[in-house]
Amino acid sequence: MINPRVEAWQLIEGDLQAPQLVDLRGADAFARGHIPGAMSLPYEQLQAEAEARLHRGRPVVLLDGGGARAAELALWLRQRGYDAGYLVGGMARWVGELSQGDQ
């Protein structure tokens, strides 16, 4: 199991093994800039779509603007058997590369 609190350096240095990066922000914020490889799954949709979109065999790292909503949903996922954590400080503290657009 990953530590629920994931630091930016762990993602930048590849410290986690093949995590699923899930960006909980809205489509506009995601398009303006997101971590390369992250999927867009807005906060309001995660609970309804988790089973269909997330793989239980890989760790999940949730990302949001500041970390609070991602922490809440990481706990929700962990209670359902996912290996889940959240980016501490969210995208506000991200210092790595960003991709733009909706992919």
C-alpha positions in Angstrom: 0.0 0.0 0.0 1.2 3.5 -0.8 1.3 6.1 1.9 -2.0 8.2 1.7 0.1 11.4 1.6 2.0 11.5 -1.6 4.6 14.2 -2.1 5.3 15.9 -5.4 9.0 14.6 -5.4 7.7 11.0 -5.3 5.9 11.5 -8.6 8.7 13.6 -10.2 11.4 11.0 -9.3 9.2 8.0 -10.1 9.3 6.8 -6.5 5.8 5.1 -6.9 5.4 2.1 -9.2 3.0 2.9 -12.1 0.4 5.0 -10.3 -2.9 6.0 -11.8 -2.9 9.8 -11.6 -6.5 11.1 -11.3 -7.1 14.8 -11.7 -10.3 15.8 -9.8 -10.4 19.3 -11.1 -12.9 20.4 -13.7 -12.3 20.1 -17.5 -11.2 23.8 -17.9 -8.5 23.6 -15.1 -7.3 20.2 -16.4 -7.0 21.6 -20.0 -4.9 24.6 -18.7 -2.3 22.3 -17.2 -2.1 18.9 -15.7 0.5 16.3 -14.7 1.5 14.3 -17.8 -0.3 10.9 -17.8 -3.1 12.1 -15.5 -6.7 11.3 -16.4 -9.4 13.8 -15.9 -12.1 12.5 -13.6 -13.9 15.4 -11.9 -14.6 15.2 -8.1 -18.3 15.0 -8.6 -17.9 11.9 -10.9 -15.3 9.9 -9.1 -17.6 7.9 -6.8 -20.0 7.0 -9.6 -17.2 6.1 -12.1 -14.4 4.6 -9.9 -15.3 0.9 -10.6 -15.4 1.5 -14.4 -12.3 3.7 -14.7 -9.8 2.7 -12.0 -7.7 -0.5 -11.9 -7.6 -2.1 -8.4 -4.2 -3.6 -9.1 -2.4 -0.3 -9.4 -2.0 2.5 -6.9 -4.2 5.6 -7.4 -3.0 9.1 -6.7 -5.7 11.8 -6.6 -4.9 15.4 -7.5 -6.9 18.5 -7.0 -6.3 22.2 -6.6 -5.1 22.2 -2.9 -5.3 18.6 -1.6 -8.3 18.6 0.7 -10.9 17.1 -1.7 -8.4 14.6 -3.0 -7.6 13.5 0.6 -11.3 13.0 1.2 -11.8 10.8 -1.8 -8.5 8.9 -1.3 -9.9 7.8 2.1 -13.2 6.9 0.4 -11.3 4.7 -2.2 -9.1 3.1 0.6 -12.3 2.1 2.4 -13.3 0.3 -0.7 -10.1 -1.6 -1.2 -8.1 0.7 -3.5 -4.5 1.4 -2.9 -5.1 5.2 -2.9 -3.4 8.4 -1.9 -3.5 12.1 -2.7 -0.9 14.7 -3.7 -0.1 16.8 -0.6 -0.9 20.5 -1.4 -2.5 19.5 -4.7 -1.6 21.2 -8.0 -0.9 24.4 -6.0 2.4 22.8 -4.8 3.2 20.9 -8.0 6.6 21.9 -9.4 7.0 19.3 -12.1 6.2 19.3 -15.8 2.7 20.2 -17.0 0.8 19.1 -20.1 -2.0 21.1 -21.7 -5.2 20.1 -23.5 -7.8 17.6 -22.7 -5.7 14.5 -23.0 
